[in-house]
Amino acid sequence: MKDKFNASLKPIASGMCLAFSMPPWGWWPLAFISLFLLDQLLSGVGPSKKRFLIGFSFGVGWLFPSTFWMIALTIPGYIVQGFLFSAFVGFAALIVPRGVCRWLALPAAFVIIEALRYRWPFGGVPLATLAMSQSSAPLGHTVRILGPLFLSALVVVAGVVLSSLWEREWKLATYTGVSLVALWAIGFAVPNGDPIGETTVAIVQGGGEQGTRAIDTDEREVFEKHLKASSNVETPVDLVLWPEDVVNVQQPLSDSPEYTELQDLARKLDSWLIAGIFERVSITENANASIAFSPEGAEVDRYDKVRLVPFGEYVPLRGFIKHFAPSYLPVRDTKSGNGEPTLIVEIDGQTVNLGIAISWEIFFEDRARRAISQGGEILLNPTNGSSYWLTILQSQQVASSKLRAMETGRWVLQAAPTGFSAIINPNGDVVERSSISEARVLHATIERRNGNTLATKAGPLPMILLSGAALLGANFLARRKN
């Protein structure tokens, strides 16, 4: 029994190294060490049951600490996703063969399970991903080559380099290490978009206590905090960005007094105002959107959020869940939008295309890629993480915004009601960031940019196909050797 306990403890500890490479801790070299340790744990293990258990235990150590914020959303959901995605890692361990061929299969296996997490269940739950661990690391900019799955593969490859050095496979370690450095260098040379103009922007954070639920909050108070903070916007300014759903009304927005106040604010600032709204559209449905008000106070464009948070904005399997659902789950589901993720405005006589990914959507590379492919010159991320305890989610969202900035070659503006709000350049550098709970306005002059990176052109399919081929090849070679 003691031996079995120790056998599980080692992969859990290895997985925890990966967890602590993630934001908010951000000790990114631990990601490489973590994958090295996992590889060594798998190296001599034969029976499928043991390999699955090693991978599963590694996933437990990785995912439960790095998604701990989910207990504020749904405790059952936190437990289910932790075990489900740990089982994904267990499956990855199963399809990695023994011997030297495992060093080809291990990066490919992680790409496959990360790709799956981006898409299933409930449309994908890409939390605490391998790529996220490198958002502030030297390897991070390679995300612009073939996206976050490519960066995830390189994280595992770095672990393979350490493992081959440990086993004194000098030739393999040298070739793999040189390839890794070459890809890191190529990341600086690939297309990264081109500047086409400048825009002055302001991000408004109204401030307030972190960890408060919408049902316990006075919606009008939140709105007034952002009105008050907007008085600190330095004019002239071209664009003012408010966070997600800080304008929360129990009827269609156009029928509310808040609508007129937003129009008046846009006129007062003589600026485009992008306001995050949450409105009642029917007895059974809400809408979560960002609306563009012109300097004249006219509503010009609107984007309704497409990717919705399961159990936060809608309840999957509601007929089953409602019998034991907690009281804070949404009574009405939010209606998913179907429009393009862009807002079209006119600044100084020029048409400006604003790409947008609202909150949860910033975790999904396909939403940002879609925005840029539709001509987005800047990427907006209005968000609201004020309900969540600690700063795990908020830090990981900044990390995701940094990855989206690097992979699209765009400036990213993240606006949150209680933090973190941030201005991020196309190199993934955080130019300015607010603190938690403070009332603050961030100002900057940023570039509008066009053009595509390789990542926005190619999407995830090449990495999925390449990884599938590598897995098949590695297992074929391993069987031939046996």
N, C-alpha and C positions, 0 to 999 in steps of 0.2 A: 504493500500500500504506500509506503514511504517513497519507494522508487517511482511509482506512478505519479505521486504528487510532485516530486522533483522534476519528472519528465515534462509535466504540464507547466511548471513554474518557469522553466527556462524560456520556452517560446513566449509566454506571457510577458516576461521581463524584456525580451527582444522586441515584442510589439510595443511595449511602453516606450522604448527608445524612439520608435517611429512617432508615437503620439507626441512626445516632447520636442520633436523636430518641427511640429506644427505650431502656428500661431495659437494662443498668444505667447507661448514659451519661445518658439522660434530658434531652437538650437539645431539648425539645419544639418550639420555634419552627422548628427545622430541617425539621420535617415539612412546614410550609407552604412554605418555600423550596424544598424538594425537589420538591413537586408543581408549583410555579410553573416550575421549570427543566424538568421533564418536558413540561409543556404547551408551553413555548416551543420545545423540541426537536421536538415533533410538529406545530407550527403550520404550517410550510410544506412538510412532507414529503408527497409524493404516493404513490409506489409502495408497494404493500402490504408487500413484502419489507423495505424500509427502515423502515417503521413498526413492523413486528414486531420487527426487530433493535433498535430504540431501546427499545421496551418490555421486551424480553428482557434487554438489557444493564442497564437500570434495575433490573429484578428481581434480577439477579446482585449488583449493588452493594448492594441492600437486604437480601436474604435470606441470603446467605452469611455476612456478619459477624454478623448478629443471631440466627442459629441455630447459631453456631459450637460451642456446647456439645454438639451432637449427635454430634460425633466420639467422645465418651466412650461413647455408646450404640451407634452403628453408623456407621462411616465411609462405607460404600457408601450407606446410607440418607441420610446427610447430603448427599452429592453428588447423589443422585437427587432428593430433595425440593427441593434448591436449584434444579436445572435445571427440574424439573417446574413449580414455582410461579413461576419466572421466565418460563416459557412462558405461564402464565396471564396475566402482566402483558403479555407480547407480544400475546396475544389481545385484551386490553383495548385496547391501542394500535390494533389493527386495526379494532375496531368503533367507534372514535371518529372522526367525520368531520372534515374540515378546515373552516376558517372559524370564524365566531363560534359556530356551533352546537356546536362541540366543547366549549364551556364548560357546556353542558347535559349532554352525553354523558359527559364525563370522570368526574364524581362517580358517575354511574350505573354506568359500566363497572367502577369499583373496588368498588362495592357488590356487583355480580354475582360478581366473582372472589373477593371475601372470603367471600361466602355459600357459594361452591363449596368454598373451603378449609375451612370449618367442617364440611363433610359428606363430602368425598372427597379422596384415597382412604383406605381403611381406617377409615371412619367419621369422617374429618376430621382435619386436622393444623393447628389454628389457632395457629400460632406467629408471634411478631413481627408482630401485626396492626396496622393503622392506628390502631384504637381504643386499643391499648395505649400508643401514643406519647403519648396525652393523659391518661393515668390520674392524673397529678399536675399537670395544666395547668388553666387557667381554664375551658376548654371541656369538661373531663371530665364534669362533672355532667349534661350534656345526654344522657348515655347513658340516663338514666331516662325520657326521652321515648319513644324507639322502639328502644332497645337499642344494641349495639355497631355494627351496620351503619349506623344513623343517625349515630352519632359519626364513623364512618369517612367517610361522605359529607360531613360538615361539615369535616373535615380537608382534603378535596380542594377543597371550596368556598372555603376560605380561600386555597388556592393559586390558584384561579381569580380571586379578588379581586386578588391581587398581579399576576397576568398581565394582567388587564384594565386595571389602573392603568399597567402597563408599556407597554401598547399605546395608552394615552390614550383608552380607551373610558370616559369619565368617567361617563356616565349609567349604563351597565351596572355599573361598579365601585361606584357609589353605591348602587344598588338591591340589589345582591348583598351588599355590606358591611352595609347596614342590616338586611337579612333575617337575616344571620348574627348580628348583635348582638341582634336581637329573639328569635331562637331561644335564644341564650345566656341571655337574661333569662327566657324562658318556662320554662327548665329549673329555675329556682328556685321557680316557682309550681305546677308540676304535683304531683300526689299523691306522697307519699314514705313512706307507712305511718304508723302511730300507735303510741306507746308504750302497753303494757298491763301493765307490771310490770318489776321489776329482778331480776337474777340475779348472784350472785358467781361468778366463774370463775377457774380457774388453768390455764395452758398449760405443760406440762412438756417441756423440751428437754434430753435427756440429754447432748448434746455429743459430741465426738469429731472425728477427722480427716475433712476433706472430701475427696471424690474417691476413696472406697474402694468397691469392688464387693462385692455380697453374697457371692459365692463366696470372697472373700478375707477375710471378716469372721466373727468368732465371734458367732453369733446370741445366745448366752447373755450375752456381754459387753455387747452392746447393750441387752438386756433389763435387766440389772443396773444399767447406767448410769441408766436411767429409773426404776428402783426407788429408787436412791440419790437422784436429783434430786427425786423425789416427797417425800422427807423434808423438803424445804424449802417444801412447800406450806403456806401460812398458813391455818389453820382458825379458825372455821368457813368452809366454802366449799360452794357448791351443786353445782358441776360442775368436774371435772378432765378435761382433754383431753390424751391422748397422741397422738403422731404415727402416721402410716401404718406398718404392718407392722414395728413394733419388737418385736413378740412373734412370733417366727418359729420354728415348730416343724415337725418332720418327721412329724407324725401329726395327727389331729383334735385341735383345741385342748383339748376337754373331757377327753381322755385324757392330757394332759400335766401335769407339776407346775406349769407356769406358770399354768395355769387357776386352781388353788387359791391361788397367790400373788396373782393379780389380785383374787380374791374377798376375800382377807385385807386387801389394800391398800384396797379400797373400804370395808371395815368400819373399818379404822384411821383413815381420813380422814373417815369418816362422811359420805361424799359420793358423788354419781354419778360413776363413772369410765367414760370413753369410751376404749377401748383399740383401737389399730390392730393387727390380727392377720394373719398369713400362715400358712396351714396346708396340709398335704397331705390331700386328700380322696379321692384314688384313685391308682392307679399312673401315670395319665396327666395328672392335673389337680391344680392348687392352687386355693386360694381367698384372696382379699384382701378383708377386711371390717373394719368397726368394730363393736364390741360394747359395749352399755350394761350396766354392772353397777350395781345399786342400792346404797345405803348399807348394806344388809343383806348384800351380797355375792352377790345373785342375778343371773343373766343374764336381763335383761328384754326386750331388743330387739337386733336385729342388722341391719346394712345391708351387703350385698355389692356391691362396686364394679361398675358397669355398663360405663362407658367405659374400656377397657383400652389400655395403651400398646403400639402395634405394635412388635415386635422387642424390647420391654422386658418385657412381661408375656405376650405370645403372639407366635408367629412366623407371619405370613401366608404362605401358599403353602409350608408347611413341607416338603412332599415335594420341592419344587424347591430351596428355600433350603438344606436340610440338607447338600447335597453340597459347599457351599463356605462354610457358616456358621462364624463365629468361635466359639471354645469358650465364650465368656461369654454367648451367647444362651441363653434359658431352655430347659432340657431338657423341662420340662412346661409346657403352656399353663395360664394362669390361667382359671378358669371365670367367665364373666360373670354377674353377678347379674340378677335381673328384678324386684326389689321396688321400692317407692317410696323416694325418697331422703330418708327421715325416720327419726328415732329418737324414740320416745314415752317420756317419763320423767315422774315425779311429784315436784314440789318443793314443800315446805310445803303439801301437800294439794292442790296444783293440777296439772292435767295440762299438761305443757309439750312442745311439738312442736319438735324440733330438726331443721332442714334440714341436709343433709350432701352435700358434693361432695368425693370423695376425690381429692386430688392432681391428676392429669391432667384430671379432670372439671371442675375450676375454670376451665379455659380455654374451656369450652363453655357459652354462655349458657343453653342449653336445660336443662342439668342443674340449675342454680340456679333457673331459672324454674319447673321442675317441683317442686322442693323447696318453694318459696314458695306455689305454687298448691295444694299439699297441706297448707298451714297452717303451714309453717315460720316460727318466731318469731325464730330465730337461725340463721345459716349456719355450719356447721363445715367446715373444710378441713384434715383430717389429711393430711400429705404426707410424702414422703421423697425429697429431692433430693441425698442424701449421695453418690451415685455419680458425680455430674457435676462436671467440672472447671470452674474459675472460678465466677463467680456470675451468669452471664447468665440461665440458666434460673431460678434462685432469685429474682432480681430481677423477672423477667417474671411469675413466679407471684404475687409480692406485688402487682404491677400488675394482674394478672387478678383477684385477690381484692378490690382496691380498686374495680375496675369492677363486679364482682358486688355489692359492698356498695351502690354508688350506684344501680345499675339495679334492685335489689330493695328498697331501703330497709331493709336489715337490718345488724346488726353481724355481722362476719365474724371468726371465730377460726381462725387458721392455725397449725398445730403441725407442726414439723419436727424431726428428731432432731439435726441438726447446723446448722440455720439455713436460711432465716430463719423464725422464728416471729413472729407479729404479731397484734395486736388492732386492728381497723379499724372505725371508726364508719360510720353510713349516709351521711355526707358524703364518704366515701373518705379520711378522715384516719387516718393510722397513729398510734394513741394510744401504742402501745409496740411495740418490735421488738427481737428478740435480735440478737446478732452471730453470725458464722459460727464454728462449732466450740465455742462456750462451752456449759457446763452452766448452765441458768438456768430459773427459773420466772417466768412473767409473770402478774400478778394484775390484776383489774379488776372493777368493778361495772358491768354493762352493761344496756341496755334490752332486754326482749323486745318485739317489735313485730308488729303485724298489718296487714292492708290491702295493696293492690297498687299498684305504679306503672303508668304507661301501658305501659312496656316489658314488665312481667310479664303484663299483660293481653293485649297485642297480639301479642307474639312477632315473629319476623323477616319473616313473610309480607308485611305492608304495605310494608316497604322494598323487598323483592324485586320486588313487583308495580309499585310506583312507579318503581323504577329501570328495569325492563323497558320500561315505557311511555315514560319519558324517552329511553331509547336509541332506540327506534323513532321517536319524534317528532323527535329531533334529526337522525337520518339521513334521514327523510322531508323535513324542511325543507331540509337541505343539498342534497339532490338536486334539489329544486324550484328552488333558487337557481342551480344549475348548468344 
